[in-house]
Amino acid sequence: MTRREKNEALDKITSALNQSYSGDYGINHAEDDAMPSRSEVIDVTERLLELLFPGFDRAGVYPGTRVLLGDIMRKLSDQIGRAMRRIKGGECEGCDQECSERSDKMTFELLAALPELRDILLADVEAAYNGDPAARCYDEIILSYPGLKAIAIQRLAHELFCVGVPLIPRMMTEYAHSETGIDIHPGATLGRGIFIDHGTGVVIGETAVLGNNVRIYQGVTLGAVSFPKNACGVLIKGLRRHPTIGSNVTIYSGASVLGDVTIGDDSVIGGNVWLTESLPQGTKITALPPEHRRKSLNGNK
């Protein structure tokens, strides 16, 4: 193509895109400065992790707790304010002032919870150390275990989710999902001492509740078995649809526990189990072993 042909082609594409931006597609915010920034939310998330695990990331340049808190306060409050204005449409009277005050309050509530979250995460680290014979020390777990990172970010996002912050909590947990392969909705409630070993493909839904000292292996789904709809055929939001897992429960790889069921304390769910009913305390359930067919490739029987 000649330069002129390239420019004409680009002009044509630009015109078509701008025309689509002017339509009511529901995904058009090209000139909207109220949208939260994905990169800013990720940066805030990583800085929060620095406060939870000081010295484990930007070693040698750790700026100090007070400096980090101030930086996070400004950035997170701004992003929360943007998210709230986005949800409201930014057209309500006094929206800027109201959203600014609420976003400050929501941010402070998360920051005030950090000391307690550190105590809970210590229990998670201990659970990983005690549950994995390959773990050599706490440092190894904090620096390298994807399960701990996914849990830490979910615990942060859950605090914001519980005080009604829109958009931001899900952005945080989906960042963790992209980093670790572990998908935990910010609405899920996690007890102390949660250990996700290996972790790839683990899915924990919005209304799931986990007790203390729960161990989960790769490929586990704590999901919904069905999605009820209203008379107009629209999904009903907010209903309980995910499992409640008791304390001291182990769920092995590939298992799926689906629906609003309860798994009693001290239970064990074997690999590849498909479970849609509740289990009493102290139950062990396993799938039938597959039938293997063996054939020698060298002709021997």
Secondary structure as UniProt FT lines:
FT   HELIX           3..21
FT   TURN            30..31
FT   TURN            33..34
FT   HELIX           38..52
FT   TURN            54..55
FT   TURN            59..60
FT   HELIX           65..88
FT   TURN            93..94
FT   HELIX           95..131
FT   TURN            133..134
FT   HELIX           138..144
FT   HELIX           146..162
FT   TURN            163..164
FT   HELIX           168..180
FT   STRAND          183..184
FT   TURN            186..187
FT   STRAND          189..190
FT   STRAND          195..196
FT   TURN            200..201
FT   STRAND          203..204
FT   TURN            206..207
FT   STRAND          209..210
FT   STRAND          215..216
FT   TURN            218..219
FT   STRAND          221..223
FT   TURN            231..232
FT   STRAND          244..245
FT   TURN            247..248
FT   STRAND          250..251
FT   TURN            253..254
FT   STRAND          256..258
FT   STRAND          262..263
FT   TURN            265..266
FT   STRAND          268..269
FT   TURN            271..272
FT   STRAND          274..275
FT   TURN            281..282
FT   STRAND          284..285
FT   TURN            297..298
//
